[in-house]
Amino acid sequence: MAIRVGKHKLVEDTPLELSSVSDRLQQIDFLSVTSLSEADSATISFYSTTSDTGTYVQGDIRFLTFNLIPGSTKIFTKNDFPIGDLNASNFGNHATDDRFYIEVTGGGGYPVIIHYTVTDAGVTADYTTEQIQDIVGAMFTGNTETNIAATYEDSDGTIDLVSVDTNTTYSAFDNDNAGLVPDPGSTGTTTKYLREDGSFQVPPDTVPTALTRILLTPTDFISASGYRNLGNIVSDGGQSSASSTVINYYAQKSIPTGSTATAVYIYASTTVSIEVFEATIIDGNSGSSLGSGTANSTITLSSSVAGDGEAYLTIKYDPTSITDYIYGGYITLT
């Protein structure tokens, strides 16, 4: 058996011969008939001819006739009309001039478009294996190939495909040339990154420098009564003086998470008394004293205070005169 697929423009007075003796049509698998939208109505007929007068009256044998309106399509499959095995069932195996036709009448001069897929029986190959091999081989001869060589071997009917690009080690890229990723070497680690110049480099140290102090300014200190800061800011903010000697002044600073407070230093015009307390934001308890001393000297905390998101320091300043000036200070962190 063999499958034939085709397309045809059918016009009046010129029938389409869908089969012949050499084709020996056995089955119509698919057939569509389409009228153009600008055409007139047409009549379509399927018929055959035979000289088998022992079984059929010689002449046309009509299978199907139907009207086709403009712009419409009619589709047939093998089950839509009794074509069957035309040679065996309808005409007899001894027929010598069996034919199957499609014709159109009308249409206003416009063609009818036929698409078909049919199965033929008893067909011998038109080409030998060698001929088919030569046809396919010719497709690989004289054509254009890129990075591959194609050669048809007529002696064994094969096609050899060989890559002409045998380079297995391509150059690595750099800032001027494209290429492959360079070899990181035997010491390659996950701590390096690839730069645009093709080199692997350790990233620069971008970790921020750890805090070593928290600065205190004069206005960080507030009176114990809570309604005023140090009394007077003088020297364009370079120092402050107490507004009274009968009340104490306090500064409070939280400890950053990850840091630990170990000491306090207060700069002042005199060696006034300084005391440091530890407190926490989660309760209202009084702070615990961590040590005392005087301004202009380091007060090492009796117990370091780690920044945990809750702890803070309170620094008490106890002036003895309204001319006791405070300049500022810092909390030492580790």
Secondary structure, DSSP 8 states (H G I E B T S, - for coil): -EEEEEEEEEBTTB-EEEE-TTT-EEEEEEEEEEE-TTS--EEEEEEEEE--TTTS-SEEEEEEEEEE-TT-EEEEETTSS--SSIIIIII-TT-SS-EEEEEEEESTT--EEEEEEEEESS---SS-HHHHHHHHHHHTSS---SSEEEEEETTTTEEEEEES----S--B--SSS--B-----TT--TT-EE-TTS-EE-----S-----EEEE-GGG-EETTSS-B-SEEEGGGTEEE-S-SSS-EEEEEE--TT-EEEEEEEEESS--EEEEEEEETTS----EEEEEEETTSEEEEEEEEE--SSEEEEEEEE-SSTT-EEEEEEEEE-
